[in-house]
Amino acid sequence: MVNMSKVVAIVSSPRAKGSSAALVDSVIDGAMGLSTNIIVLHSLHTMLIHGCNACGLCKIKGECTMEDEMTKVLGDIRDADGLIISTPVYFNGPCAQYKMFEDRLFSFMAADGSVTLPPGKKAVIIVTCSGPTDGAEAVYNHLSETMKFFGVEVIGKIIYSDENGKNPASGNDKIMSEAKELGKLFRTNYREYDPHYTMTRQSKS
């Protein structure tokens, strides 16, 4: 029997060739390899998306009813086995595109507050910044807690500063290699996944 996993990658940075996008690409490269994984990439900055309008219809219908391209993203998230979540740090928080994505995860909560997202998902989180990584660590903690709330296990992270553009991730072979290694975790059959095997990668250079 062939083991196949669906991995959904979210690039929220508006910079198509920035460090966030480069690191996501490298994690995807590791996730693919010679595996049978299905990779779905969503670049939020290219999509017609809106924030949650608090209509509450998802609590009645069981899913978000807004008619924009985020509904496709949410459907892929529901079906995914693995997630690659990324954001740059803007004003000590995640970027606006990520925030719209996160707010729309509200549709994965029932009226009683219980989580309706199918369990068993794994995630790698990528947070990039231009200065010191203290703010990026705080953003990572926020993203990690959000994933945990929805029952998603965080299996690795990358926190990276490009030092105000002097050291973009795409030119840093070390961090790109480490990102690829993290992606290889998605080649595992999740029903046989070892929860004690978790890689964490962080770099300032």
WOLIN-V426091 format. One record per backbone hydrogen bond with DSSP energy under -1.0 kcal/mol. CO is the residue of the C=O (numbers start at 1). NH is the residue of the N-H. If there is no record, write none. Layout:
co = [CO | CO]
nh = [NH | NH]
This chain:
co = [5 | 6 | 6 | 7 | 8 | 9 | 10 | 11 | 15 | 18 | 19 | 20 | 21 | 22 | 23 | 24 | 25 | 26 | 27 | 28 | 29 | 32 | 38 | 40 | 42 | 43 | 44 | 47 | 48 | 56 | 57 | 57 | 58 | 66 | 68 | 69 | 70 | 71 | 72 | 73 | 74 | 75 | 76 | 81 | 82 | 83 | 84 | 85 | 87 | 90 | 93 | 95 | 96 | 97 | 98 | 99 | 100 | 102 | 103 | 104 | 105 | 106 | 108 | 110 | 114 | 121 | 122 | 123 | 124 | 125 | 126 | 127 | 128 | 129 | 130 | 133 | 134 | 135 | 136 | 137 | 138 | 139 | 140 | 141 | 142 | 143 | 144 | 145 | 146 | 147 | 148 | 153 | 155 | 156 | 157 | 158 | 159 | 160 | 162 | 163 | 168 | 169 | 172 | 173 | 174 | 175 | 176 | 177 | 178 | 179 | 180 | 182 | 183 | 184 | 185 | 189 | 190 | 194 | 196]
nh = [38 | 81 | 82 | 40 | 84 | 42 | 86 | 44 | 18 | 22 | 23 | 24 | 25 | 26 | 27 | 28 | 29 | 30 | 31 | 32 | 33 | 35 | 7 | 9 | 11 | 46 | 47 | 49 | 69 | 59 | 60 | 61 | 62 | 68 | 71 | 73 | 74 | 75 | 76 | 77 | 78 | 79 | 80 | 122 | 8 | 124 | 10 | 126 | 128 | 93 | 90 | 99 | 100 | 101 | 102 | 103 | 104 | 105 | 106 | 107 | 108 | 109 | 116 | 113 | 110 | 153 | 83 | 155 | 85 | 158 | 87 | 160 | 89 | 162 | 164 | 137 | 138 | 139 | 140 | 141 | 142 | 143 | 144 | 145 | 146 | 147 | 148 | 149 | 150 | 152 | 151 | 123 | 199 | 125 | 201 | 127 | 203 | 129 | 167 | 166 | 171 | 172 | 176 | 177 | 178 | 179 | 180 | 181 | 182 | 183 | 184 | 185 | 186 | 187 | 188 | 192 | 193 | 197 | 198]
